[in-house]
């Protein structure tokens, strides 16, 4: 989450707050007590495409 937030220019606290409210700009998975952002979702948002 922290890396995804940094890539998008969002601070740590705001990143988790957005994820909690379901408003983070990409899909966020809840795994136990952790939030996980799939890398392909970030790449797609940035328009980078798939990494070979």
N, C-alpha and C positions, 0 to 999 in steps of 0.2 A: 504494500500500500504506500509506504513512504517513498519508494522509488517512483512509482506511478504518479504520485502527487507532485514530486519534484519535476518530472518530465513535463507535466502539464502546468507547472508554475503555481501549484497550490501548496500551502503549508501543511505540516503534519496534522495539526489539530483540525483544520478545515477539511482535510482529506478524509479523516475518520468520521467527522460529523456528516459529511455528504454521503459516505457509504452507509452510515447508520440510518439515514433518512431515505436511502435508495435513490439519491440524486447525483451520485458520482457519474461523470460523463461516459463511462464504459461499464460493461458488465463486471460485477464484483461477486465473487463466490464466498460464501461463509463456510469455513471448514473448522468445525469445533468452535473455539473462541476467536479464531483468526479470520481475517479478511484476505482474500487472494484475488489479484487482478491478472487474468490470463494475458500473456505477452502479445499474442496475435490481436487481441482487442485494442491494445494501446497502439500497435503498429498500424492497424486499420484506421484508427482515429487520426493518426498523424499522416496517413496517406503514404506510408512507406511500403506496404505490401508484405508478402511473406518472406521470411528469411530462408535461404536455401539450406 
